[in-house]
Amino acid sequence: MCAKHQVVKTLLWDFHVKELNASMGEFGGWEVPMIYTGIMKEHMIVRTDCGIFDVSHMGRIKVTGPDVIPFLQKIYTKDISKTKDYWMSGPTLALNEHARVKDDEMPYKISDEEWLIIANAPYREKMLKHYDKVIKENGFKVKVEDLTFKLAMIAVQGPKTVEVFEKMGAGRVDDLHTLQFRMNEEIAGKKVFLISRSGWTGEDGFEIWAEPKAMVEIYRALLKAGAKPVGTVCRDTLRIEMGFVLGGHEYEEDPTKFPPANSLRYGMGAIDWDKHGFIGEEALRAYRREGVRWIRVGIRMRKKHARAILRFGYPLYIEDQYAGWVTSGTYSPYLKRSVGQAYIDARYAIFGDFVEVEIRGKRYEGRILDFPLIPGRPVVK
Amino acid sequence: MSVVEFEVAGKKYLAKTDVRYTKTDEWAKKEDNKVREGITDYAQKELKDIVGIELPEVGAEVKKGEVIGALESVKATADLYAAVSGKVVEVNERLLEEPELLNKDPYGEGWILVIEMADPKEFDELLTPEAYVEMHKKAGH
């Protein structure tokens, strides 16, 4: 017998299947829209136009109470005391005691005593248990409420997103700065719980949380204004180009299989070294002091190997010496090249140098690069 | 056109009636003592966007059912199996630059290779179009 495996349908399931003819599939215990019109096509819609992702599978958790700030400071590597009201703190990491990443999450500050957290879908339940444990162990006065099954969430992404919002008469939204959010406003005549200027694609865009019924109406209005549905598969190809990390590929909790958080080079201020007292700090500082063995880098395959696709676990070689392994890979329709992410031995982590990747017994050459792997995206204020 | 449409779990697929099939979703077309091979419409729809292919070398001796190449889709790598035993006499090098032909025209411009058969009887052992469609309909239940 197989282990009991429950799959939850996204809150917008009917809409995707009956109206948008989506090809559905499983991600992180959820049945989500994988593809609508074609992965590469959808990828380029996000890079050049405006696409709508259903991201209702993402864990959305509300934490309230007088001890929320000490609670969040205990969980995360970032100093969230610097975050202002109605701003997201920027992505940060929740570690275990081995300095391995439990989840990379995004805290949203409404007020000192009221915050929202976005957790990755595959880790939501694990993290809820972790929060409870931390609250109990420290006697924190914090209430945790899971909003995941109440609110749908979409990410509208791409250089033409502001244009689309204007066209649908959404009201003023482009005054929001990157990582800023507002709550309880109307878009397309429907009440939304939250709108933020954010995403996970490297492009400009907004993320909206709303009740499922209202969300379908907002989705329809966005389509009418020229946005196009884009699926979960191209979220992966987009994030690989940008150098964003994914659990199970670039990080996991097991210290025998994955390097510590230092090796991720997560960036975006996810770790604050001035901060003290968070879970995993001791191990994280020890790795910082002693140095890390592995460094996460980007790889862009040479033009003649443009179609040699990198997959998790493929070994890397330099001058016949084992030098690391691939963590993610895809074909970048933007660069028309095979690209990927890898952990490389720190001694060989020289940007611009070449590395060989072994694919089914043959070696193919690529260049070691920093992220993002695509030319700089327009910076939004 | 010599094509039939069949449905599995609500999705529609095309099968050609003038070719034979493997259980691993390759088609094989007899051309005198040679066999032209490619992947079926079902295979390309399952794989979705195909972005790369690894072809065998011309001149390679292959055995029926043996892995002779790989198809890279955005989501996964799939093996390509030899439909019959023999010598590879031609490969479709265009696919190296335009693997999307495998999605666009799997029975036509997306052909993969031609094998000179070592034992022509092997071709007759391949699935008939009816048996191929039946196999998928059964598996879909």
Interface residues (C-beta under 8 A of the other chain):
Chain A: S23 I35 G38 I39 M40 V233 T237 R307 A308 I309 R311 T330 Y331 S338 R360
Chain B: K48 D49 V51 G52 I53 E54 A70 E72 V74 K75 T77 L96 P99
